[in-house]
Amino acid sequence: MNIVYDFLVLVHLLGMATIVAGVVLRLAAPNGPSGMVLVAGAGAQVITGFALTGIASAGLVDNDINHTKIAVKLGVAVIVLVLAHILQRKPKGTAQGLFYALAGFTLLNVAVAVFW
């Protein structure tokens, strides 16, 4: 089960990297990648986060579980996913505030994961 857990961690990190790359590319070139990149990364984060939490909660791996951290990360990840869906539907350049909010919440989620 550790191999499955490690693979899910890899996919979870790739989802985070996809979101961060989409944000950086969109900041560098406003006509850059579409919102679908952000939606794919955010979706991967939420789905793999659920799977990782389920495996750890079932006791299938030797990890301590911080439920408060998981709840905060889930809430922020859902906000990022909703903002990514909204940004995907809006024309580029019309929702800069939402884009910056998505970038901020993404950084917040990374900070919670690293420092908590």
C-alpha positions in Angstrom: 0.0 0.0 0.0 3.0 2.3 0.5 3.6 2.3 -3.2 0.1 3.4 -3.9 0.4 6.1 -1.2 3.7 7.3 -2.7 2.2 7.4 -6.2 -0.7 9.5 -4.9 1.7 11.8 -3.2 3.5 12.2 -6.6 0.3 13.0 -8.4 -0.7 15.4 -5.6 2.5 17.3 -6.0 2.2 17.3 -9.8 -1.3 18.8 -9.4 0.2 21.6 -7.2 3.0 22.1 -9.7 0.4 22.4 -12.5 -1.5 25.1 -10.6 1.7 27.1 -9.8 2.9 26.7 -13.4 -0.4 27.9 -14.7 -0.4 30.9 -12.4 3.2 31.9 -13.3 2.6 31.4 -17.0 -0.5 33.5 -16.9 1.3 36.3 -14.9 4.1 36.2 -17.5 1.8 36.2 -20.5 -1.8 37.3 -19.9 -2.8 35.5 -23.2 -1.0 32.4 -22.0 -2.6 29.1 -21.0 -6.3 28.6 -20.6 -8.1 28.1 -17.3 -8.3 24.4 -18.0 -4.7 24.0 -16.8 -5.8 25.4 -13.5 -8.9 23.3 -13.3 -6.9 20.1 -14.0 -4.4 20.9 -11.3 -7.0 21.9 -8.7 -9.0 18.8 -9.5 -6.0 16.5 -9.1 -5.3 18.2 -5.8 -8.7 17.6 -4.4 -9.1 14.0 -5.6 -5.7 12.8 -4.6 -6.0 14.7 -1.3 -9.2 12.7 -0.5 -7.4 9.5 -1.5 -4.4 10.2 0.6 -6.5 11.1 3.6 -8.6 7.9 3.2 -5.5 5.7 3.0 -3.9 7.3 6.0 -7.1 7.3 8.1 -7.6 3.6 7.4 -4.2 2.9 8.9 -2.8 1.4 5.8 0.4 3.5 6.0 2.4 4.6 9.0 1.5 8.4 9.0 0.2 10.5 11.7 -3.0 12.4 10.7 -3.5 16.1 11.6 -7.3 16.4 11.0 -7.2 20.2 11.5 -4.6 20.6 8.8 -6.5 18.3 6.4 -9.7 20.3 7.0 -8.0 23.6 6.3 -6.2 22.3 3.2 -9.5 20.8 1.9 -11.4 24.1 2.4 -8.6 26.0 0.6 -8.4 23.4 -2.2 -12.1 23.6 -2.8 -11.9 27.4 -3.0 -9.1 27.1 -5.5 -11.1 24.6 -7.6 -14.2 26.8 -7.6 -12.1 29.9 -8.6 -10.4 27.8 -11.4 -13.8 26.8 -12.8 -15.0 30.5 -12.7 -11.8 31.7 -14.4 -12.1 29.0 -17.1 -15.5 30.3 -18.0 -14.6 34.0 -18.0 -12.8 35.7 -20.9 -9.1 36.3 -20.2 -8.4 39.7 -18.6 -11.9 40.2 -17.2 -11.4 38.6 -13.8 -7.9 39.6 -12.7 -9.1 39.9 -9.1 -10.3 36.3 -9.1 -7.0 35.2 -10.7 -5.0 36.9 -7.9 -7.2 35.3 -5.3 -6.6 31.9 -6.8 -2.9 32.6 -6.8 -3.0 33.7 -3.1 -5.1 30.7 -2.0 -2.7 28.4 -3.8 0.2 29.9 -2.0 -1.7 29.6 1.3 -2.4 25.9 0.7 1.3 25.3 0.0 2.3 27.2 3.1 -0.2 25.2 5.3 1.2 22.0 3.8 4.8 22.9 4.5 4.7 24.8 7.8 1.9 23.2 9.7 
